[in-house]
Amino acid sequence: MNTVKVIVTCFVSRGQRPSHGTTHAQNLPNSNSVLQMIKHTVETEKRIDAGIPMDTIIVNNDEGFLDGREFLDSINETSTKNGCFKVIHRENYGRSFGGYDHAFEKYKDQYEYWIFNEDDMYYCKDGYAYEYLNILNNNTRCAFVATIGVGRSDHETKHAHGGSGFTHRDYMQETIPLEFHLDDGTNRQAFKTAGSLAYTKQDSKNTRIHCVGGEVPFTYSLIRLGYDIIIPENPKQWYQYHF
């Protein structure tokens, strides 16, 4: 059994968003503060036991921050608690979902099980991946374990928050056409291909459609395929946000 976690980062400043409560509310005033956050994540990857063998891919949506790039290069192919780090540098487009897609395209033949998460959260309790694996394999219609929760749970566009969760590559390789209505009044066709969306390749650095063209369809498409997205019992026991 081959498992991998994909963490996508970008060394750019980020402001607090109080409306999100304790989620995605980090005050990261400069690139170096993001680097300190990533260093903390790297230490947790060395210390926390996922419960199963697992490598960790860190994707850098590169904005030219040399110190960040050099740090990531310094950990490439070094050991985690359960496997090793792999580092990818890529052009910054498609946000986290472009990074997920890039990693999946590159390594989909090497790994069966995949965890996706953005860089502002980390897993903090031993055994988390083993827990998610059991949920996925013991629920016939489950295609994705939403590790931090779901959005629109009673709506047809039910999806995993942040695209964060645990899945098998076979689900992510199924394809279904999806149409999205964008803020500029146009409709955009996206196809669920290789775990992410066509827009991440078509729209370059257009981040305006991050949610409607990224977070929602990344896993909502699994609902359209007839599967379900399941939240772990007491999900917050397994992860924390950086503050």
N, C-alpha and C positions, 0 to 999 in steps of 0.2 A: 504494500500500500504506500503510495507516494502522495504526500501532502505538502502544500506550500501556502504561505501567507504573503499577500501583496500589500505593501504600505506605500501610498503615493504622497510625496511631499513636494513643496515648492518654497524656495527660500525668499519669500516676499513678506512684507509687513501685513498684519491683519488686525483689525479693530474689534473691540468687544461688541457683541450684539445682545443687549440685555433681554430682548424679547425671547431669546432662546433659553433663558434660565441658566442652568449650569452646563448646557451643552453648546458646543461651538462658540464659547464666549471668552476665548482666550485673548489677552492683550499682548500682541506680539509686535512691538513697535518697529522692529528692523530685522534684517536677515539673520543677524547673529542670534537674536532671541529664538528664531525658528531652529537654528543650529543647536542651541542648548536643549530645546525640546526633543529634537531627534536624538541627541546623545543620551537623553534619559530613556527614550524608547529602546535604543540599542542595548542599554544596560538591562532593561527588563527582559529583552529577548535572550540575554545570556543567563538570566536568573530564574525566570518563571518557566515551569515545566508544563508544556502544552498537553502532555499525557500521551502523545503519539509522536513518532518521528516526523519532523517538519522543517523544511527550509524557509527562509525569509527573504523575499525580494523587496528591495527598496527602490522605488522608481522616483527619480529626480526630474520633475518638470522644470527643466533648466532655464534659469533667468540670469546666468552668468556670475553667480556668487561663488568665487573661487574657493574660499575657506570651506564652504559646504560641500562643494564637489570633491575637494581634497580629503575631507574627513570620510566621506562615503567611499571613496576609492581605497582609503586605508583599511576599511573593514571588509572589503570585498573578499569573499572566499574564506573569511575567518569564521570561527565556530559560534553558534548560538547554543542554547541549552539542548535543543533537539535536532540540530542540523547545522546549516551554515548560511551566511549572508550571501546574497547575490545583488549586485548593484547595476541599475540601468540609468543612463542619462538620455533624455529625449527632449525634443522641442516642446515648449509649453503650449499645448493646445488640448482642448477636450477636458480640461481639469482632471479631477480624480478618475473619471470614467475613461478618458483617453489613456491615462496611465494604466488602468486595469486592463484595457483592451490590448495595449502594447505588450504588457507582460504575458497575457494569455496567449497572444499570437506567437510569441517567442518560445514559450515553454509548455504549451498545451500538450505536447507529445511526451513530456517528462513527468507530469503530475496528474493524478486523478482527482484529488480533493483540493479545493481552493478556499482560502479565507481572504476576503477583501476588507480593508479598513483604511480610513483616512488617517492622517498623521496626528490629529489632535486627540486621539484616544489610544489606549493601550490595554492589553489584557493583564490582569493583576493577580489572578488566582490559579494555582496549579490545577491542571486537568481540564481546562476550558475546551480545548479542541476535541478531547475524548468525549466530553459531554455533547458537543455539537454533532459529532460523528454518530453517536447513538441516536440522537433525535432524528437526524436525516435518514438513517438506515432503518429505523423502527416505525416510520410513518410513510406508508406506501405512496401517498400523493404529494408528500413534501419534496420540493425541489430546492428550497433555500431556507436556511435557519437564520432569521433576522436577529443578529446578536444584540442590537441596541433598540429594537422595536420596529413597528410598522407605521406607515402613514395611510390614511384613507382606508382603514381596516374594513369598513362597511360599504366601500365603493368599488366599482369595477376596476379602478386604477390603484388598488391596494399594492403597496410596494415597501421594500425595506428601507428604513431611514439611512441616508448616506450611502446606500448600496452596500452597507456593512453586513457581512454574514459568511456563512459556510455552505458550500455547495459541491456538486460533482461536475466535472467537465462535460459529461454527456448532456446534462440539462442546458449548460451554457452554449452548447454547439447547435442546439435545435434552432430553427429559424422561423420567424413569423413576421409578416409585414405590419408595420404600425404607422399611423398617421398622426401628426401633432400640429395643433393650431398655435402659431407663434404670435408674439406680441405685435409684430409688424403687419398682422392680418393675413399672412401667407400660411399655406399648409406645407408641411415638410414630410416627405416619406423617409422613414428610417426602417432598417431591417435588423432584427436581432440576430447578429452574426458574430460568432466567436466570442460571445459573452458581453459584447458592448454594442455601440450604435454607429451607424454610418455617419452621423453628423460629426463625430469626433474627427473624422477624416475630411469631411467636406467643408467645414466651416472655419478651419484654421483656428484663430484665437478668439472666436466669437464666444464669450462666456456668458452672454446675456441669456442664453437658453439653457443654462446649466441644469436647472431643475426639470423643466418640461422636456428637455432633450437628453437628460442624463440620469438623475436620481430616480425619477419616476419609472421610465420605461426599462431601466436596467434590470429590475426584477418584476415590474408589472407585466412584462412580456411573458414571464413564466405563468402568471395567472391566466393570460390569454391562451396559453398552451394547454390549460386544464390542470395545472399543478397548484399547490398551495405553498404559502410562506408561513412558517411557524416561528413563534417567539419562544425562547427558553423560559421555563419557570424561574421567576425571580432573576431576570437577565442581568440586573445591575451588580449582582455578586461577582460577575466574571470580569468586569472591565471598569476603567476609570477614565476621566478626561484630564488632560493636562491643564494646569492653572498657573 
